[in-house]
């Protein structure tokens, strides 16, 4: 089983993707059908899980893939 520390290595690029598209978190929440609070948890790397339906909806709204949204940081770069 993976160590809990590995969770800190998964980084969500939601903030960067929103900025690139000139979209607010509130607008994305409307498009995706989730709360701003839940998206904020994801954006700030505090999420421990994400439903595939939510991930798909975010990717559809942003015109990206899961690999654009979520990246694994090298071990030495993890907080």
N, C-alpha and C positions, 0 to 999 in steps of 0.2 A: 504494500500500500504506500502511495506517495506521502512524503512528509508534508505537514501543514505549511511549512515555510515555502513550499512550491507555489501555493496560492498567491503569494505576494509577487511572484514573477510574471503572472498574467496581467498585462496592462491593457486597459480599455482606451482606445484612441477617440472616443466619442467627442470630446471637446475639440480636438483638432479637425475632425471631419465636419462638425457643425460650423466651425470657423471658416473652413474652406468653402462651404456651401452657403454661407451667410444666413444660416438658420439658427433660431433660438431653441433652447431646450423646451420651452413652452409649446412652440409650434410642432416640434418633433413629438411631444407627448400627445398632442391632438391627433396627429397623423397615425401614430402607432396605437393609441388607445390605452396608454398606461399613464400613471401619475407622474408629475414632474419630480416628485420625491423619489420614486423608484428609478427614474432615469438618472437622477442626481447621484444615487447610491452607485449605480453602474459607472457613471462618468468619473467619480472620485475613487475608483478602484476599491470600493468597500463591498461590492457584491460577492457573494460566495457561490452563486448559481444564476443561470439565466435559462428561461424556457426557450425551446427551439422556436416556438411560435412568436415570441417576443423578439428573438434574434432575427428571425426572418422578416418580421415587420419593420424593424429598425433598418435592416439592410435594404429592403424595398424602398423605404422612405428616403434613405440617403444615397441610393444608387451605388451600393458597395457590396462587398462580400464579407463573410465572417472574418476572413484573414486580414481584411483592411481594418476592421473594427477591433479585433483582439490580437495582441501579439504577446509572445513569451520573451521576457527579457533575459539576457545572459545572467548567470548566477552572480557575477560580480556587480551587476547593475541593480540587483534587487534591493529594496529598502531594508 
